[in-house]
């Protein structure tokens, strides 16, 4: 079995009905130029070193499922965009990119929405915990 740098087996996708869909390899393969259409529709996809998936966390303390739609470039530790379903808010990674990742950023940019621009460190928090994670960070929880 080949090396799996992204620990894909630990990241499950959630569809809009909160049912498990599968893992990274089960994602629909598309050309990167079609990424924006998938992002606009919050549809998981897999391109060339660019992909998006629904992630969920059952830890809000109220039994609610906190879901985010996360667009990645190259690895799970580099989220480009995150849509936090609870906050109905898009977040954007404002870290300097390689030329290829800059292209990914352009190809996957959600259409017609305002984003909150964050550092890579804060984007990783939002990808894992949503906007609630940033609030917890600010208040020192």
C-alpha positions as CSV (number, residue, x, y, z in Angstrom):
1,X,0.0,0.0,0.0
2,X,1.4,3.4,-0.9
3,X,2.2,6.2,1.5
4,X,-0.8,8.2,2.6
5,X,0.4,11.6,3.7
6,X,-3.0,13.0,4.3
7,X,-4.5,10.3,6.5
8,X,-7.4,10.2,4.1
9,X,-9.0,7.3,5.9
10,X,-9.7,9.6,8.9
11,X,-11.6,12.2,6.9
12,X,-15.2,11.3,6.0
13,X,-17.4,13.3,3.8
14,X,-20.9,14.3,4.8
15,X,-23.6,15.1,2.3
16,X,-26.4,17.6,2.9
17,X,-28.5,14.8,4.6
18,X,-25.7,14.1,7.1
19,X,-25.1,10.6,5.6
20,X,-21.6,9.3,5.2
21,X,-20.6,9.3,1.5
22,X,-17.1,7.8,1.6
23,X,-13.5,9.0,1.5
24,X,-11.3,11.0,-0.8
25,X,-10.9,8.4,-3.4
26,X,-14.7,8.1,-3.8
27,X,-15.0,11.8,-4.7
28,X,-16.1,12.7,-8.2
29,X,-13.0,13.5,-10.3
30,X,-13.2,16.8,-12.2
31,X,-10.9,19.2,-14.1
32,X,-9.7,21.9,-11.8
33,X,-11.3,24.5,-14.1
34,X,-14.7,23.1,-12.9
35,X,-13.9,23.5,-9.2
36,X,-15.7,26.8,-8.8
37,X,-19.0,25.3,-9.9
38,X,-18.6,22.5,-7.3
39,X,-17.7,25.0,-4.6
40,X,-20.6,27.2,-5.4
41,X,-22.9,24.2,-5.1
42,X,-21.1,22.9,-2.0
43,X,-20.5,19.6,-3.9
44,X,-17.5,17.5,-2.9
45,X,-15.0,16.9,-5.7
46,X,-11.4,15.8,-6.4
47,X,-9.2,17.6,-9.0
48,X,-5.5,17.6,-9.5
49,X,-4.1,18.4,-6.1
50,X,-7.3,20.3,-5.3
51,X,-10.3,18.9,-3.6
52,X,-13.2,19.7,-1.4
53,X,-15.2,17.7,1.1
54,X,-17.8,18.1,3.9
55,X,-16.3,17.5,7.4
56,X,-18.3,17.2,10.6
57,X,-17.7,17.3,14.3
58,X,-20.2,16.2,17.0
59,X,-18.7,18.3,19.8
60,X,-20.8,21.4,20.2
61,X,-22.0,20.1,23.6
62,X,-25.6,20.2,22.4
63,X,-25.6,17.1,20.3
64,X,-25.5,19.1,17.1
65,X,-23.3,18.2,14.2
66,X,-21.0,21.1,13.2
67,X,-20.3,20.8,9.5
68,X,-17.9,22.6,7.3
69,X,-17.2,22.4,3.6
70,X,-13.5,22.6,3.2
71,X,-11.5,23.2,-0.1
72,X,-7.9,21.9,0.1
73,X,-4.8,22.4,-2.0
74,X,-2.2,19.7,-1.9
75,X,-2.7,18.5,1.7
76,X,-5.2,18.4,4.6
77,X,-3.0,21.0,6.4
78,X,-3.6,23.6,3.7
79,X,-7.3,24.6,3.5
80,X,-7.9,27.3,0.9
81,X,-11.6,28.0,1.7
82,X,-13.9,26.9,4.5
83,X,-17.7,27.3,4.5
84,X,-19.0,27.1,8.1
85,X,-22.6,25.8,7.8
86,X,-23.6,27.0,11.3
87,X,-22.4,30.6,10.8
88,X,-23.3,30.6,7.1
89,X,-19.9,32.1,6.5
90,X,-17.0,31.6,4.0
91,X,-13.4,31.9,5.3
92,X,-10.4,32.3,3.0
93,X,-6.7,31.5,3.6
94,X,-4.7,34.7,3.0
95,X,-1.3,33.0,3.4
96,X,1.2,33.5,0.5
97,X,1.0,30.6,-2.0
98,X,3.1,28.9,-4.6
99,X,2.0,29.8,-8.1
100,X,0.1,26.5,-8.4
101,X,-1.8,27.0,-5.2
102,X,-2.5,30.6,-6.3
103,X,-4.1,29.1,-9.4
104,X,-6.1,26.6,-7.2
105,X,-7.3,29.5,-5.1
106,X,-8.6,31.3,-8.2
107,X,-10.2,28.2,-9.6
108,X,-12.0,27.4,-6.4
109,X,-13.0,30.9,-5.2
110,X,-16.7,30.9,-4.3
111,X,-18.7,33.2,-6.6
112,X,-20.2,36.5,-5.3
113,X,-19.6,36.0,-1.6
114,X,-17.6,38.0,1.0
115,X,-15.0,35.9,2.8
116,X,-13.2,36.4,6.1
117,X,-9.5,36.3,5.4
118,X,-7.4,34.4,7.9
119,X,-3.9,33.1,8.5
120,X,-3.1,29.4,7.8
121,X,-3.1,28.7,11.5
122,X,-6.6,30.2,11.9
123,X,-7.8,28.4,8.8
124,X,-6.8,25.1,10.2
125,X,-8.8,25.9,13.4
126,X,-11.9,26.8,11.3
127,X,-11.5,23.7,9.1
128,X,-11.5,21.5,12.3
129,X,-13.9,23.4,14.5
130,X,-15.7,26.1,12.5
131,X,-15.9,29.7,13.5
132,X,-16.7,28.6,17.0
133,X,-13.0,27.4,17.2
134,X,-11.8,31.0,16.6
135,X,-14.0,32.3,19.3
136,X,-12.6,29.7,21.7
137,X,-9.1,30.7,20.7
138,X,-9.8,34.4,21.4
139,X,-11.3,33.8,24.8
140,X,-8.6,31.3,25.8
141,X,-10.9,28.2,26.2
